[in-house]
Amino acid sequence: MSGPTVRGQRPGWWQDAVIYQVYPRSFADGDGDGVGDLAGLLDRLPYIASLGVDGIWMTPFQPSPQVDQGYDVSDYCAVDPLFGTMEQFDQVLEAAHALGLRIFLDVVPNHCSSEHPLFQAAVAADSGSPERAMFHFENGVDDDTPPNNWQSVFGGRAWSRVNPGSDTDKEWYLHLFSPEQPDWNWRNPAVGDYFEGVLRFWFDKGVDGLRIDVAHALFKADGLPDTASTDAVVDGLRSNPQVSDQDEVHEVYRRWRRVADSYSPTRVLVGEVNLEPHRAARYTRHDEMHQAFAFAFVKLGWDAAAWAAVGTELEAARKEHGAPLTWALENHDIVRSVTRFGGGERGTLRARAGLLAVLGLPGGAYIYQGQELNLPEAEVPLHARADPMWTRAGVSRDGARVPLPWTVAAENTYGFSPAGAADPWLPVPAAWGSRSVQMQLDDPASTLQLVTEALRVRRELIEKEILSPDDATTWHVQDNGLLLCERGDRFLLAVAMGEEPCALPQGSVVLASSPLTDAGLLPADSAVWLLREDSRT
């Protein structure tokens, strides 16, 4: 497997870029403590480059108590010793750039850690102080009743007392996630100034872009009114409109876009905007973020009608606001697609087909580490689960976060850690050597080899201007369950989502997730790329 052809700083490169998501604590362990780290990532960068992707998105490695695996940040401009040092990060950045890979980092602007110095100062300060104005501190209805009825994503109410039992300090603080993750008060201009400093710190280092966590929830409704629903918050905060998609949030991203555009080359902003397509697309207007994940697509099951409906809705939103879409089927918060699509042999075939389908759609695409290996969701023993959603809400995301298998041999957890290492932070399933990188590199029919070939072909078609990130899409479903997505007038994606093999429309086969039948039919649970006859090259 050879490295990618570097496309330099082509203007708008992100519009059709494929980004590989690295969850550092589960990618590769370089120092043997059982937790993935920057040393492990540095050692494995050539592997990522060999896939043919354009860049890497790294989930948080900044200092954190690790209550929410790094999304509770206590210092936005440093490296947690758990993962290494700033010098090692600089080495990763330099090596990635030398390999033609861009680096995107996570920024978490909705909340921080309760151990963040500014929150600690707020707790120590008096009611009404400038320190407390950086967060949401409010008096409750009484000693036992919080300021409103908002619920936490992680279960339970979204408020905690600052000093329970105090006769003088009766304030509560807001946390849409765990109590250890207090929400910033974005109505205070000082918060905006603070985060501009965070952006400039990483951009000055040469980081190519930022993925913005919970990008739609920074502003809460003025006055913090009750929400009509008292149910637990689900589906990315949508069930509580008082904490989601407030109009004021768009000024934050206009400011951030001006900061990003002040650098040469421009830095890229990618939003985690978990909203309906027509609302999410507003965040990618020409003066806001460059991209937002197509969340309506991320959580799909294996259903042709649902894919077509969501694809049509996303296309309408793209036409309205103009930004190319950003596709994904997996991330660190979602059940892996092998399992989500039914598990076993069928789930494996479907996940393989789904990944080929995503790479055939116009715009950007994200691959979550291990997706190129077609890893299923791992069953993590109850005693080993670390996700705060499990302890508070009975939902665990740990199964998608298990360390990657690199080698066939089980010794040292299939190559995740060096010899003599501690046990991994999450247990690796037995027999994962058969799904390892080493095994799949030697198998020309493996999903790893399919992904590498798909990325090579995708890049070739883009460079020949057969494909464009601005291609319009038209979605159809045939009676036999064949999903068709026409991309422009040259390219056709077909996915057999029914029970029987399907006859293909006219066109030349470019790449298929499974071999066609002897009769030239596309097997069930398979995908294929087709070129119209007049576009053969």
Beta strands, then each sheet from edge to edge (+ up, - down):
strand 1: 18-22
strand 2: 55-58
strand 3: 102-107
strand 4: 137-139
strand 5: 159-161
strand 6: 171-174
strand 7: 209-212
strand 8: 268-271
strand 9: 291-292
strand 10: 326-327
strand 11: 364-368
strand 12: 473-477
strand 13: 482-487
strand 14: 491-496
strand 15: 508-512
strand 16: 526-531
sheet 1: 9+ 8+ 7+ 3+ 2+ 1+ 11+ 10+
sheet 2: 4+ 6- 5+
sheet 3: 12+ 13- 14+ 16- 15+
end
